[in-house]
Amino acid sequence: MGKQLSAQPSKADREGWLDAITRLMDDVVAWSEAQGWPVERGRKRVSEDAIEPYEAPTATIRLAGGQLHVEPVGLSVIGADGRVDFEAWPTLNRVKLLRRQGRWTVYTDSNVPLRQEWNKDAYVQLARDLMA
Amino acid sequence: MERSDAYRRLARVRDEFEAARLALAYTLAQMQAGVPINGPQNMALPEMRLSARHLEVTYLLRLYAEYEGILMDYWLGGMRRRTRPQMKVLMDRIASNQTMSAGNLFDAHRVRDFRNDIVHHNVRDPRLTFRDCASRLGTYLRWLPVRW
């Protein structure tokens, strides 16, 4: 994992980030609903040092045994161009989706990347694993 | 308090732990590579290594303290009790009140045992990981009402 914070984001970076997380949430919602998992969409205010505060989409997915919370953390993170967390309650298991060059990669809390394409199958498996 | 607040309190400790672990690992790597990063405290490499080795146990105590605070909040505010029982009794009474699964209670007690070994018997080798502990304590909290 890189050790540098990305350079000061531009307005275009911010727009690109908001577009990326909106598309990610849309995918997560669609993939969840295809599994029959109820989804509640939400919004959160994200404050980062380098850019103006903004509203970002969130999602809460109800699975057998708990809930999965999908929340953007920010665009300015170490070693990536944005991070979205997937956190399960009650297990408190979590993975981070890091965005690099427009692609999402899943990282465990130990910062180990899961070398698997981010798609519907990966999401469904991940959601179940986080509940276990 | 809401149950979601309880989860967030535990999750915040986890986030601090992860940030501290990253910072320590990075600093240690720099020091081992001979990069002069010492500040006025002149920390020595062995001290940094010791800190890194005990970091998980240190944050486990923080996690448990949050959990303890949440249970006391529920005991006093949710169950309207006025006593301050020991943790074992507190966990058992809440579990009984909420008809909790025996397995979930057992798992949380293992964390309490481990925490007591750390505090009273100077155990430093984590037989349960921070993540195991957070998961067990979070699962116990699942039995609390949505709000109290």
Boltz contact constraints between the chains, C-beta under 6 A:
constraints:
  - contact:
      token1: [A, 89]
      token2: [B, 7]
      max_distance: 6.0
  - contact:
      token1: [A, 90]
      token2: [B, 138]
      max_distance: 6.0
  - contact:
      token1: [A, 90]
      token2: [B, 139]
      max_distance: 6.0
  - contact:
      token1: [A, 90]
      token2: [B, 142]
      max_distance: 6.0
  - contact:
      token1: [A, 91]
      token2: [B, 135]
      max_distance: 6.0
  - contact:
      token1: [A, 91]
      token2: [B, 138]
      max_distance: 6.0
  - contact:
      token1: [A, 92]
      token2: [B, 10]
      max_distance: 6.0
  - contact:
      token1: [A, 92]
      token2: [B, 11]
      max_distance: 6.0
  - contact:
      token1: [A, 92]
      token2: [B, 134]
      max_distance: 6.0
  - contact:
      token1: [A, 92]
      token2: [B, 135]
      max_distance: 6.0
  - contact:
      token1: [A, 92]
      token2: [B, 138]
      max_distance: 6.0
  - contact:
      token1: [A, 109]
      token2: [B, 18]
      max_distance: 6.0
